[in-house]
Amino acid sequence: MGSKYRIALYLAMTAIMSLNPDATLGTQSLESTSGFSTGQSWGALRKAWKGYRIAKVQADSARMTEYATKIRKIQGELGITRSTFPNLGIA
């Protein structure tokens, strides 16, 4: 990975982490309300978004609803703004 991509990734992650003012950077790990570390929760959120996008391409509304629910749950645990899914009636 080139250095310009590392810098862009670092800046993107810094922006994401700044959404949660209670989060601290460094070697400390925060525990979410579900008992998972902050890093684990961000990883789960990333995978849930990927699953949602795949389900959307496949026009699978049941799986889209499932992933949308998971996304909102994890966002709530991380203390960030919850996404809305008006096409699914989830707000």
N, C-alpha and C positions, 0 to 999 in steps of 0.2 A: 504494500500500500504506500503510495507516494506521500510526501510530507504535506502537500496541499490538501489531500483528502483527510489526513489525520487532523489538520487544523479545522477543517470544515466540520468534521464529525465532533470534535471537541466543542466547538462553538454551538453546534446544534444540541448536544447533550447538556451544555451549560444552560442554554435557553430553556430546555425542557425541565431541568432540575430547578430552575428559578421559579417555576410555576408553584412550587410548594415552598413557601417561606420558612416552614419549620424544619425542612430537610437540611442536613449538614453534609458538606463534602469532606472527603478524606477517607481515613480507614475505618471510621465508625459506620456501623450499619444500623439503620432504623428498622424497627419491627412494625409492620402494618397490623391492623386489627385482626387479620386472619392468621397471624403468627409467621408469615413469610417475611423475608428481608425485603428492603426496598428494591434491591437489584433483581430479586426473584419476581417481584411484582411487576417491575418494568419489563422484564423478559416475557412474562405471561401476557401483559398488555400488548406487546409487539406481536406475539403469536396470535392473539385474539383478533387484532386488526387484520393480519394476513389471512386468517380463516374467513373473516367477514368479506374481504375483497374477493376471495376465491368463490365464496357462496354467491356473491352478487353477480359475478361473471357467469356463473352457472344458473342464475335466476332461481335459486333455492331459498324461498322465503322462510322456511322453517329454520334452516341453519343460519340464515342472516339474523333472525330474531334471537336465536340461541347465542350467537357471538355478540350481538348488540347488548344483550343482557349482561354477558360476562364483561364486556368492555366497560359498561357503566359501573358495575360492581367494583372492578379493580380500580377505576378512576376515583371512585368514592373512597376506597381504602388508602389510595395514595394522596388524597386530599387535593386533587386537581379538579378543574371544571369538567363536569360530565358532558359527554357528547350527546346530541339529540339525533334521532333517526326518524324524521318526519314521514319518510316513505313506509315505515313499519308501524307508525303510530306510537313510537316510544319517545317520550320527551322528558 
